[in-house]
Every structure is written in structure tokens, then in C-alpha cells.
Amino acid sequence: MGRAPFGARLVDAVAARGSLCVGIDPHPGLLDQWGLPRDASGLERFALTCVEAFAGDISVLKPQSAFFEAYGSRGVAVLERVIAETQAAGALVLLDVKRGDIGSTMAAYAQAYLSDSSPLAADAVTVSPYLGFGSLDPAIEEAARTGRGLFVLARTSNPEGGTVQRATVDGVTVAQSIVDQAAARNAGAAPLGSVGLVVGATVGRTDLDFSALNGPLLAPGLGAQGAGPADLAAVFGAALPAVLPASSRDVLRHGPDVAALRSAALRVRDELAAAAR
Ligand SMILES: O=C(O)c1cc(=O)[nH]c(=O)n1[C@@H]1O[C@H](COP(=O)(O)O)[C@@H](O)[C@H]1O
């Protein structure tokens, strides 16, 4: 039997382990801070320490692919291990690759990250809809076929994102049109669809309407980019139960000690749970 749909698996993971998503972003400066060399062996120690610290307790880990690709094929081999060992320890892997391309090439990205035969297949990936939402269809279809998911960039956490994403076309903002198209793909799914969105925890109050989305909302920007648990209610309102807040550097700075990393992550997770009550 195939795996259950991503949306259902995510609901179970969050119920069991809380809503925090911890990012694995091996910045060169963090390797320095952890006393590790800036090479593939340092990357490997960093990333596998993160897996040891988080994968047994946290619902979703989000490795940022660029930091692994920077070390070439050895870095990508480390990423493959991170994916496999995280899943073996019971956490979901959201691979942050932010891919987007014409449909025929998107089908190749879907094979790389969402097919059962790829060693880089994660539980979900981040994708960019800025070649047109429909260009993502091959990835949406492969994800549905294999029980995996997508997180589509809608309103990103960076200050530059707003100029494109708040622009209005036919009376609707670009970001809202992405929300609406994701909602159409999730219609009828229970308990939650597998086409998620990315909306930064930093964006403050917007007029985005998530009421029909029926999908998860990844909210990066906690900690290092300035957002805190208390900011989420203003951004998401009634959609808060579907939000997966994400933090990377603000947790990772507590390494390299495994126990210190784990307790930093659990502290943020508990703060999020308290803020949501
Ligand atoms: O898709 C993402 O994860 C993402 C989207 C977004 O709008 N903003 C954003 O910061 N991210 C990613 O989330 C992580 C944030 O890292 P910290 O700022 O260290 O917590 C990085 O890996 C970013 O690439």
C-alpha cells in the first residue's frame, strides 16, 4: 500500500510533535561557530548533528538545499543521508529547493524530488509559482501520486517580496491569486490538502484570505528575521491551526551540543503552542 497523502501525514505529525519546523541551514558562519571546517566533512557533521538533535522530537525538518549543493556531489550525498535518516527517526522532511520552471522541465524536478525512485525524494518541497501556477501541475500531480506535498511561495518573508506579490492584477493581488489556485487544488481533501503555501511570519497583517485554502501554511521568519510566536495571529488569523512556523539560525546558533540544540527547539515549539492557545 502506498503512503497516505502528505496533508494527512502532516496533520498526524503536528498532533504528535507540535507545529514547529526546524530548518537545517548550514551557513558557513555557523560551521565556524560550531568549530567545524568549511568543507563537505564539516557540512556532514553539522547536518547529522541536527538530525540527531531534532528528528526524534520535531514534526518537520527543512534542509535548505543550496547549503548542501555548495559542496558539490559530496554535499548532495550528505543531503540524501539527511533525508533518509530524518525520515527513519520519524520526522517529515520538507526539502527547501524553491524550484520553478516550464511544465516539461518541472516534470523532471518532480522526478528528482517527489518520485519514489529518487534518493533525493522528500516528503514535500518548496516551489515557486512565478512561471505561472499551472507550470507547477506536473509536480502537483507527482506529489498526489506518491503521497508527497508542495509548499508554493505566496507572500515571502523577505522585504523585497512585496513589490511583486502585492501587485494587483484584475483587482486581485498576485499573492491572493496563488492562495486561490492552491485552494482549488486542495478542494475536497480531508483532513487537509497537500498543496501548501509559504507566507512569511514577518509580513504582518495583510488582506490575504486563507479561508478556502484547506492546506498547510509554512511560516518562515521566526527568530533571525525578527518574527516571534505572538506575530503569527496577526498574519494568519483563523488559519493559525494550519500554520507551520519555521526557524533555522535562531535554533542552530545553540549548537554544536546536541542537548542544547534540542532544548532550544523544544522551547520554541512550546512557546508556539502557548501563543496559539
Ligand atoms: O521557503 C522557505 O523556507 C523560505 C521562504 C521565505 O519566504 N523566507 C524564508 O526565509 N525561507 C527560508 O527559511 C529559512 C529561514 O532561515 P532563518 O532566517 O535562519 O530562520 C531559509 O532557509 C530561507 O531560505
The ligand as an SDF file (V2000), in Angstrom:
LIG
                    3D

 24 25  0  0  0  0  0  0  0  0999 V2000
   10.6730   28.6450    1.6210 O   0  0  0  0  0  0  0  0  0  0  0  0
   11.2810   28.9950    2.6540 C   0  0  0  0  0  0  0  0  0  0  0  0
   11.5680   28.1800    3.5040 O   0  0  0  0  0  0  0  0  0  0  0  0
   11.5010   30.4270    2.8740 C   0  0  0  0  0  0  0  0  0  0  0  0
   10.5630   31.2880    2.3320 C   0  0  0  0  0  0  0  0  0  0  0  0
   10.5500   32.6180    2.7360 C   0  0  0  0  0  0  0  0  0  0  0  0
    9.6730   33.3900    2.3720 O   0  0  0  0  0  0  0  0  0  0  0  0
   11.5170   33.0640    3.5790 N   0  0  0  0  0  0  0  0  0  0  0  0
   12.4920   32.2270    4.0720 C   0  0  0  0  0  0  0  0  0  0  0  0
   13.3030   32.6920    4.8890 O   0  0  0  0  0  0  0  0  0  0  0  0
   12.5380   30.9250    3.6710 N   0  0  0  0  0  0  0  0  0  0  0  0
   13.6520   30.0420    4.1050 C   0  0  0  0  0  0  0  0  0  0  0  0
   13.5510   29.8350    5.5060 O   0  0  0  0  0  0  0  0  0  0  0  0
   14.8420   29.8370    6.1110 C   0  0  0  0  0  0  0  0  0  0  0  0
   14.9080   30.9750    7.1270 C   0  0  0  0  0  0  0  0  0  0  0  0
   16.0540   30.8570    7.9010 O   0  0  0  0  0  0  0  0  0  0  0  0
   16.2640   31.7300    9.2310 P   0  0  0  0  0  0  0  0  0  0  0  0
   16.0610   33.1500    8.8500 O   0  0  0  0  0  0  0  0  0  0  0  0
   17.6820   31.4060    9.6020 O   0  0  0  0  0  0  0  0  0  0  0  0
   15.2710   31.2170   10.2460 O   0  0  0  0  0  0  0  0  0  0  0  0
   15.8450   29.9510    4.9790 C   0  0  0  0  0  0  0  0  0  0  0  0
   16.2330   28.6550    4.5890 O   0  0  0  0  0  0  0  0  0  0  0  0
   15.0560   30.5980    3.8640 C   0  0  0  0  0  0  0  0  0  0  0  0
   15.5190   30.2140    2.5890 O   0  0  0  0  0  0  0  0  0  0  0  0
  1  2  2  0
  2  3  1  0
  2  4  1  0
  4  5  2  0
  4 11  1  0
  5  6  1  0
  6  7  2  0
  6  8  1  0
  8  9  1  0
  9 10  2  0
  9 11  1  0
 11 12  1  0
 12 13  1  0
 12 23  1  0
 13 14  1  0
 14 15  1  0
 14 21  1  0
 15 16  1  0
 16 17  1  0
 17 18  2  0
 17 19  1  0
 17 20  1  0
 21 22  1  0
 21 23  1  0
 23 24  1  0
M  END
$$$$
